[in-house]
């Protein structure tokens, strides 16, 4: 009887977890935010088109990274 209760409780937690992770509304917000993120790149193109998500300096030539037009 105790095993049955443990199995039922485990199954209920599993199903409840699936209900919360199956919701697709949160995923679309994350995709919209990443599409609007700014992208930076070295103006000398030292790294053959490599882009960065944060403003800073190029690790090779140490120039300030420039904002890339989308």
Chimera marker file (.cmm) of the C-alpha trace (Angstrom):
<marker_set name="trace">
<marker id="1" x="0.000" y="0.000" z="0.000" r="1" g="1" b="0" radius="0.5"/>
<marker id="2" x="2.861" y="2.361" z="0.808" r="1" g="1" b="0" radius="0.5"/>
<marker id="3" x="4.487" y="1.684" z="-2.579" r="1" g="1" b="0" radius="0.5"/>
<marker id="4" x="1.209" y="2.533" z="-4.309" r="1" g="1" b="0" radius="0.5"/>
<marker id="5" x="1.006" y="5.902" z="-2.547" r="1" g="1" b="0" radius="0.5"/>
<marker id="6" x="4.619" y="6.691" z="-3.423" r="1" g="1" b="0" radius="0.5"/>
<marker id="7" x="4.055" y="5.785" z="-7.080" r="1" g="1" b="0" radius="0.5"/>
<marker id="8" x="0.893" y="7.883" z="-7.269" r="1" g="1" b="0" radius="0.5"/>
<marker id="9" x="2.603" y="10.887" z="-5.670" r="1" g="1" b="0" radius="0.5"/>
<marker id="10" x="5.565" y="10.563" z="-8.043" r="1" g="1" b="0" radius="0.5"/>
<marker id="11" x="3.223" y="10.357" z="-11.023" r="1" g="1" b="0" radius="0.5"/>
<marker id="12" x="1.308" y="13.436" z="-9.889" r="1" g="1" b="0" radius="0.5"/>
<marker id="13" x="4.523" y="15.462" z="-9.534" r="1" g="1" b="0" radius="0.5"/>
<marker id="14" x="5.644" y="14.302" z="-12.971" r="1" g="1" b="0" radius="0.5"/>
<marker id="15" x="2.344" y="15.304" z="-14.598" r="1" g="1" b="0" radius="0.5"/>
<marker id="16" x="2.280" y="18.658" z="-12.799" r="1" g="1" b="0" radius="0.5"/>
<marker id="17" x="5.825" y="19.367" z="-14.004" r="1" g="1" b="0" radius="0.5"/>
<marker id="18" x="4.870" y="18.561" z="-17.573" r="1" g="1" b="0" radius="0.5"/>
<marker id="19" x="1.911" y="20.948" z="-17.405" r="1" g="1" b="0" radius="0.5"/>
<marker id="20" x="4.141" y="23.846" z="-16.345" r="1" g="1" b="0" radius="0.5"/>
<marker id="21" x="6.880" y="23.180" z="-18.904" r="1" g="1" b="0" radius="0.5"/>
<marker id="22" x="4.494" y="22.527" z="-21.791" r="1" g="1" b="0" radius="0.5"/>
<marker id="23" x="3.211" y="26.115" z="-21.762" r="1" g="1" b="0" radius="0.5"/>
<marker id="24" x="4.484" y="27.801" z="-24.940" r="1" g="1" b="0" radius="0.5"/>
<marker id="25" x="3.655" y="31.414" z="-24.024" r="1" g="1" b="0" radius="0.5"/>
<marker id="26" x="6.940" y="32.008" z="-22.210" r="1" g="1" b="0" radius="0.5"/>
<marker id="27" x="9.038" y="30.719" z="-25.125" r="1" g="1" b="0" radius="0.5"/>
<marker id="28" x="7.708" y="33.302" z="-27.559" r="1" g="1" b="0" radius="0.5"/>
<marker id="29" x="8.652" y="36.175" z="-25.223" r="1" g="1" b="0" radius="0.5"/>
<marker id="30" x="12.222" y="34.899" z="-25.012" r="1" g="1" b="0" radius="0.5"/>
<marker id="31" x="12.465" y="34.669" z="-28.811" r="1" g="1" b="0" radius="0.5"/>
<marker id="32" x="11.202" y="38.247" z="-29.211" r="1" g="1" b="0" radius="0.5"/>
<marker id="33" x="13.742" y="39.571" z="-26.705" r="1" g="1" b="0" radius="0.5"/>
<marker id="34" x="16.697" y="37.871" z="-28.393" r="1" g="1" b="0" radius="0.5"/>
<marker id="35" x="15.643" y="39.193" z="-31.803" r="1" g="1" b="0" radius="0.5"/>
<marker id="36" x="15.859" y="42.777" z="-30.494" r="1" g="1" b="0" radius="0.5"/>
<marker id="37" x="19.303" y="42.386" z="-28.895" r="1" g="1" b="0" radius="0.5"/>
<marker id="38" x="22.105" y="44.619" z="-30.067" r="1" g="1" b="0" radius="0.5"/>
<marker id="39" x="25.084" y="43.021" z="-31.801" r="1" g="1" b="0" radius="0.5"/>
<marker id="40" x="28.621" y="44.399" z="-31.838" r="1" g="1" b="0" radius="0.5"/>
<marker id="41" x="31.497" y="43.688" z="-34.208" r="1" g="1" b="0" radius="0.5"/>
<marker id="42" x="35.079" y="44.878" z="-34.714" r="1" g="1" b="0" radius="0.5"/>
<marker id="43" x="35.172" y="47.684" z="-37.336" r="1" g="1" b="0" radius="0.5"/>
<marker id="44" x="38.425" y="46.204" z="-38.733" r="1" g="1" b="0" radius="0.5"/>
<marker id="45" x="36.762" y="42.751" z="-39.078" r="1" g="1" b="0" radius="0.5"/>
<marker id="46" x="39.770" y="41.064" z="-37.411" r="1" g="1" b="0" radius="0.5"/>
<marker id="47" x="37.811" y="37.912" z="-36.604" r="1" g="1" b="0" radius="0.5"/>
<marker id="48" x="36.074" y="37.354" z="-39.952" r="1" g="1" b="0" radius="0.5"/>
<marker id="49" x="32.571" y="38.473" z="-38.970" r="1" g="1" b="0" radius="0.5"/>
<marker id="50" x="32.502" y="37.348" z="-35.332" r="1" g="1" b="0" radius="0.5"/>
<marker id="51" x="29.879" y="39.246" z="-33.337" r="1" g="1" b="0" radius="0.5"/>
<marker id="52" x="29.441" y="39.962" z="-29.641" r="1" g="1" b="0" radius="0.5"/>
<marker id="53" x="26.330" y="40.603" z="-27.550" r="1" g="1" b="0" radius="0.5"/>
<marker id="54" x="28.047" y="43.132" z="-25.263" r="1" g="1" b="0" radius="0.5"/>
<marker id="55" x="29.869" y="46.344" z="-26.039" r="1" g="1" b="0" radius="0.5"/>
<marker id="56" x="33.621" y="46.245" z="-25.436" r="1" g="1" b="0" radius="0.5"/>
<marker id="57" x="36.948" y="45.994" z="-27.241" r="1" g="1" b="0" radius="0.5"/>
<marker id="58" x="38.212" y="43.633" z="-29.920" r="1" g="1" b="0" radius="0.5"/>
<marker id="59" x="40.490" y="41.043" z="-28.310" r="1" g="1" b="0" radius="0.5"/>
<marker id="60" x="42.919" y="41.200" z="-31.271" r="1" g="1" b="0" radius="0.5"/>
<marker id="61" x="43.309" y="44.880" z="-32.230" r="1" g="1" b="0" radius="0.5"/>
<marker id="62" x="41.774" y="46.388" z="-29.051" r="1" g="1" b="0" radius="0.5"/>
<marker id="63" x="39.537" y="48.783" z="-31.008" r="1" g="1" b="0" radius="0.5"/>
<marker id="64" x="36.078" y="49.564" z="-29.606" r="1" g="1" b="0" radius="0.5"/>
<marker id="65" x="33.425" y="47.231" z="-30.995" r="1" g="1" b="0" radius="0.5"/>
<marker id="66" x="30.871" y="48.958" z="-33.232" r="1" g="1" b="0" radius="0.5"/>
<marker id="67" x="27.115" y="48.412" z="-33.227" r="1" g="1" b="0" radius="0.5"/>
<marker id="68" x="26.061" y="46.329" z="-36.257" r="1" g="1" b="0" radius="0.5"/>
<marker id="69" x="23.007" y="47.519" z="-38.221" r="1" g="1" b="0" radius="0.5"/>
<marker id="70" x="20.416" y="44.783" z="-38.475" r="1" g="1" b="0" radius="0.5"/>
<link id1="1" id2="2" r="1" g="1" b="0" radius="0.2"/>
<link id1="2" id2="3" r="1" g="1" b="0" radius="0.2"/>
<link id1="3" id2="4" r="1" g="1" b="0" radius="0.2"/>
<link id1="4" id2="5" r="1" g="1" b="0" radius="0.2"/>
<link id1="5" id2="6" r="1" g="1" b="0" radius="0.2"/>
<link id1="6" id2="7" r="1" g="1" b="0" radius="0.2"/>
<link id1="7" id2="8" r="1" g="1" b="0" radius="0.2"/>
<link id1="8" id2="9" r="1" g="1" b="0" radius="0.2"/>
<link id1="9" id2="10" r="1" g="1" b="0" radius="0.2"/>
<link id1="10" id2="11" r="1" g="1" b="0" radius="0.2"/>
<link id1="11" id2="12" r="1" g="1" b="0" radius="0.2"/>
<link id1="12" id2="13" r="1" g="1" b="0" radius="0.2"/>
<link id1="13" id2="14" r="1" g="1" b="0" radius="0.2"/>
<link id1="14" id2="15" r="1" g="1" b="0" radius="0.2"/>
<link id1="15" id2="16" r="1" g="1" b="0" radius="0.2"/>
<link id1="16" id2="17" r="1" g="1" b="0" radius="0.2"/>
<link id1="17" id2="18" r="1" g="1" b="0" radius="0.2"/>
<link id1="18" id2="19" r="1" g="1" b="0" radius="0.2"/>
<link id1="19" id2="20" r="1" g="1" b="0" radius="0.2"/>
<link id1="20" id2="21" r="1" g="1" b="0" radius="0.2"/>
<link id1="21" id2="22" r="1" g="1" b="0" radius="0.2"/>
<link id1="22" id2="23" r="1" g="1" b="0" radius="0.2"/>
<link id1="23" id2="24" r="1" g="1" b="0" radius="0.2"/>
<link id1="24" id2="25" r="1" g="1" b="0" radius="0.2"/>
<link id1="25" id2="26" r="1" g="1" b="0" radius="0.2"/>
<link id1="26" id2="27" r="1" g="1" b="0" radius="0.2"/>
<link id1="27" id2="28" r="1" g="1" b="0" radius="0.2"/>
<link id1="28" id2="29" r="1" g="1" b="0" radius="0.2"/>
<link id1="29" id2="30" r="1" g="1" b="0" radius="0.2"/>
<link id1="30" id2="31" r="1" g="1" b="0" radius="0.2"/>
<link id1="31" id2="32" r="1" g="1" b="0" radius="0.2"/>
<link id1="32" id2="33" r="1" g="1" b="0" radius="0.2"/>
<link id1="33" id2="34" r="1" g="1" b="0" radius="0.2"/>
<link id1="34" id2="35" r="1" g="1" b="0" radius="0.2"/>
<link id1="35" id2="36" r="1" g="1" b="0" radius="0.2"/>
<link id1="36" id2="37" r="1" g="1" b="0" radius="0.2"/>
<link id1="37" id2="38" r="1" g="1" b="0" radius="0.2"/>
<link id1="38" id2="39" r="1" g="1" b="0" radius="0.2"/>
<link id1="39" id2="40" r="1" g="1" b="0" radius="0.2"/>
<link id1="40" id2="41" r="1" g="1" b="0" radius="0.2"/>
<link id1="41" id2="42" r="1" g="1" b="0" radius="0.2"/>
<link id1="42" id2="43" r="1" g="1" b="0" radius="0.2"/>
<link id1="43" id2="44" r="1" g="1" b="0" radius="0.2"/>
<link id1="44" id2="45" r="1" g="1" b="0" radius="0.2"/>
<link id1="45" id2="46" r="1" g="1" b="0" radius="0.2"/>
<link id1="46" id2="47" r="1" g="1" b="0" radius="0.2"/>
<link id1="47" id2="48" r="1" g="1" b="0" radius="0.2"/>
<link id1="48" id2="49" r="1" g="1" b="0" radius="0.2"/>
<link id1="49" id2="50" r="1" g="1" b="0" radius="0.2"/>
<link id1="50" id2="51" r="1" g="1" b="0" radius="0.2"/>
<link id1="51" id2="52" r="1" g="1" b="0" radius="0.2"/>
<link id1="52" id2="53" r="1" g="1" b="0" radius="0.2"/>
<link id1="53" id2="54" r="1" g="1" b="0" radius="0.2"/>
<link id1="54" id2="55" r="1" g="1" b="0" radius="0.2"/>
<link id1="55" id2="56" r="1" g="1" b="0" radius="0.2"/>
<link id1="56" id2="57" r="1" g="1" b="0" radius="0.2"/>
<link id1="57" id2="58" r="1" g="1" b="0" radius="0.2"/>
<link id1="58" id2="59" r="1" g="1" b="0" radius="0.2"/>
<link id1="59" id2="60" r="1" g="1" b="0" radius="0.2"/>
<link id1="60" id2="61" r="1" g="1" b="0" radius="0.2"/>
<link id1="61" id2="62" r="1" g="1" b="0" radius="0.2"/>
<link id1="62" id2="63" r="1" g="1" b="0" radius="0.2"/>
<link id1="63" id2="64" r="1" g="1" b="0" radius="0.2"/>
<link id1="64" id2="65" r="1" g="1" b="0" radius="0.2"/>
<link id1="65" id2="66" r="1" g="1" b="0" radius="0.2"/>
<link id1="66" id2="67" r="1" g="1" b="0" radius="0.2"/>
<link id1="67" id2="68" r="1" g="1" b="0" radius="0.2"/>
<link id1="68" id2="69" r="1" g="1" b="0" radius="0.2"/>
<link id1="69" id2="70" r="1" g="1" b="0" radius="0.2"/>
</marker_set>
